[in-house]
Structures are given as structure tokens and as C-alpha cells.
Amino acid sequence: MDEIFEEHRRLLLGLGYRLLGSMWDAEDVVQEAYLRWMNTDRPRIREPRSFLVTVVTRLALDQLRSARVTRAAYTGPWLPEPVDGQAFGPLETAELRDTLSYATLHMMERLSPPERAVFVLRAAFDLPYERIAEILDSSVATCRQWHHRAVRHLARDDGPFTPTPSDHAELLTRFLAAARDGDMAALTELLAEDAVAYNDGGGKVRAALRPITGRGDVLAFVAGLMSRYPLQEAHLTQANGEPAIWTVIGGQRQLVTFDIRDGRIHAVYGVLNPDKLSHFRQNENPENHRADLD
């Protein structure tokens, strides 16, 4: 293995994952970048990091354009693949954490490929517009416009609110306890009025085929699920750098992440597709994050 490339592998994986929302696809892109790196006249490359970021971004953009067609035909809602928050190295800045958060990744699906690339390169990697323009083979003015549109699309109506990890975990514990006990009053208090629940089974397992919108419908969905199927396992874990819930309900494994703002749950993301849980389960150690829910 080339030492210079390995030095940058986690950074490149983090870039590819943020652009694609899939660890499988990010690994493919990084592997292709490695092959190009090995077949390049490397002594002539003065800035390996810059070169590799350019290659991975361009490869990811090509893949993202074709992936959008595939995702449009996906069975049910398409959700990003959850990952271990430390898969790409320490999340040392708020920008690195925010661009890895599950809610942000889900919202980034609204963006066009170049908008997503500019947003990630600018927000997570703090690249100047001049450098981003070189990577995307575009003008600085156009990149600024793409970034402005991306920020507008990702803006939340009531402003972003990031709970502390302990507050986040405490709210999730209350949500799970209320769902298990059928406490509709407690669930109503936790959910925002415009709450939405997404379930990604990918046609591999049974899951809701459309987003469930509105607090009343989300409450009915949770209540029906808990009344029909036994809760065999449930504990807090970490996904994408934030607290999440791992469950087994009626024999079906599921990772549930949340968009929490101003102390309320605005979105519930349930990933049931087993293909999307494989990377997460390889790295997750339940004992490190288990909550006593009994």
C-alpha cells in the first residue's frame, strides 16, 4: 500500500460518504482513486491531498448523478447508510459533525450534485471558492451561487438547534420508553406537530413505502407497530456522530436516528434495509452505548 495514499484514506472516505450518503459507494470511489493514484506520475504531484480530493470529488459527482436515477426508482424512501461516527477520524469541528449528521445527509438529497459538492467542500473541508471552482471546473461566481442555493435548501424554518449529546440521548431514552409503554401523552409531547417518519426497507424487508407525515399519523404508526410486534431488543447507540436507537422488533433489525430541534423530534429515520446496516454493525459495540430501559 502507498503510505501517502493511506495517510489520506479516512479523509477521502469521509468526503466520498458525505457526497454519496453511502459507505459502499464511498469505498468504491476511494478504491478507484487509489488505482488512479498508483498509475499517476506521483513525484510530479506537489500537493497529494489536493490532488486526491479533486479525484474523489469528481468520481463521486459522476456516481451521484447516476445514483439519483437509481434512487428515484428505489422501493420506498431512500435513506443514507448509517455509519460509525469515528469512521473518518475525529469530528473536531462543528462543521465536520454537522455535515455527518443523519438529518443533514438526508436533507442533502434535495441538492443537485454540484450544489452538494460545493456545500461539502466548503462546510466540511473549508476549501476556498477558488479551489472548489478548480475541482468542479467551473467559475468562482457559479460556485458561490451553488453554495448559496445549497444553504437555502438546507435551512430550517425555525433555525438550527443542536442538543448536547446527553440531552439528545435523554430525549431518545424518553421516546423509546414512551413507545414501549404506549404512553401517547409522552410521545405527543416529544414529537413536533409537523413530525415525519421515514422507513427504508429497500424492498428487502417490510417497511412503510411512503413518509408518514404529521404528529397524529406518526403517533398512530408507532402505536400500531408496538402493539403488533414484540420489542425484543432496544438500546442507545451512536450513529453518524450522534445518539441513535438500535432495535429488534418482531425479529426485524432497525437503526433509528432522529432530527431533534428545539427539544422536539421533527423527523424519525428508520433504516431496516439489511444492506445498509452491515457497515454499522461491523463497528458498533452495543455494550459501549447500552441504556438500561427495563
C-alpha positions, -999 to +999 in steps of 0.1 A: +000+000+000+012+035-008+019+054+025+009+088+012-025+075+000-031+056+032-024+088+052-054+104+034-077+074+032-100+083+061-104+119+049-112+107+014-138+082+027-154+110+047-155+131+016-170+104-005-195+094+021-207+130+026-212+133-011-229+100-017-246+091+016-234+055+011-203+039+026-203+012-001-202+038-028-176+059-009-153+028-007-158+022-044-148+058-052-118+057-029-106+025-044-109+039-079-090+070-067-063+047-053-059+030-087-056+064-104-031+075-078-009+044-084-010+050-121+000+087-119+035+101-121+034+109-084+067+127-080+053+155-101+023+160-077+032+187-053+001+185-032-011+149-028-041+159-006-053+184-031-049+160-060-067+132-042-096+154-030-101+165-066-101+129-079-125+117-053-149+147-057-151+142-095-156+105-092-182+109-065-201+135-087-202+111-116-215+084-093-240+107-077-255+117-110-262+081-119-273+072-083-300+099-085-317+079-112-314+046-093-327+062-061-357+076-079-367+040-086-359+028-051-386+009-033-399+033-006-380+063+008-342+062+002-322+070+033-285+074+038-265+044+050-257+050+088-220+048+098-199+048+129-192+084+137-154+078+141-151+060+107-135+091+091-114+103+121-121+127+149-150+151+144-130+181+156-152+209+143-189+217+144-189+217+106-175+182+104-201+170+129-230+188+112-222+175+077-220+140+090-253+142+110-280+120+096-306+147+093-282+169+073-273+140+050-309+133+044-316+169+036-286+170+012-306+147-011-325+178-021-294+193-036-282+190-071-248+171-074-227+203-078-246+221-050-239+192-027-202+191-037-198+228-031-215+226+002-195+197+015-161+211+003-169+245+018-186+234+050-167+203+060-133+209+044-132+247+044-119+250+009-118+285-007-142+291-036-112+294-060-101+259-052-136+245-054-140+261-088-109+243-100-122+210-087-156+214-103-142+230-135-165+260-130-163+297-122-160+311-087-192+331-092-211+299-101-197+280-071-208+309-048-242+307-063-244+269-059-233+273-022-259+300-016-287+277-031-275+247-010-275+267+022-310+280+014-323+244+007-308+231+039-320+260+061-345+250+087-375+273+092-371+277+129-333+278+129-309+250+137-308+238+173-282+212+182-288+195+216-259+183+237-251+146+234-265+140+268-298+159+261-301+141+228-296+107+245-320+116+273-347+125+248-342+093+228-345+073+260-378+090+269-391+084+233-382+047+235-397+042+270-429+061+259-432+040+228-427+007+247-452+017+274-478+030+249-477+064+266-493+086+239-493+117+260-455+115+265-450+108+228-472+137+218-450+160+240-418+147+223-430+150+187-432+182+168-465+189+152-450+186+117-430+154+125-423+130+097-413+093+099-393+077+071-387+039+068-361+025+044-366-012+038-354-010+002-378-038-008-357-062+012-379-062+043-414-049+052-415-012+057-437+018+051-434+028+014-442+065+020-431+090+045-456+093+074-464+130+079-479+148+109-477+141+146-510+123+147-501+098+119-466+093+134-482+085+168-506+061+152-478+044+133-456+039+164-485+027+185-496+002+158-460-011+154-455-016+192-489-033+196-484-057+167-448-068+172-428-077+203-399-054+212-370-079+215-341-056+218-336-018+223-306+002+233-290+035+227-260+036+204-241+061+182-245+066+145-231+094+124-216+111+155-250+113+173-271+092+197-294+067+179-316+037+188-309+001+178-339-021+179-351-056+171-389-056+167-407-087+156-374-102+145-367-072+123-335-052+130-336-015+127-315+016+134-335+047+142-320+082+141-337+115+148-337+151+137-341+170+170-346+207+171-357+230+200-362+199+222-387+182+198-384+154+174-390+167+138-381+136+119-376+099+126-354+079+102-358+041+104-332+021+084-343-015+080-326-024+048-301-050+059-276-040+032-274-005+048-268-019+083-238-041+075-211-014+079-227+000+110-230-034+127-194-043+120-183-013+140-210-010+166-204-023+201-237-023+219-222-026+253-205+008+249-237+026+245-264+004+260-291+021+281-310+003+308-346+005+295-361-021+318 
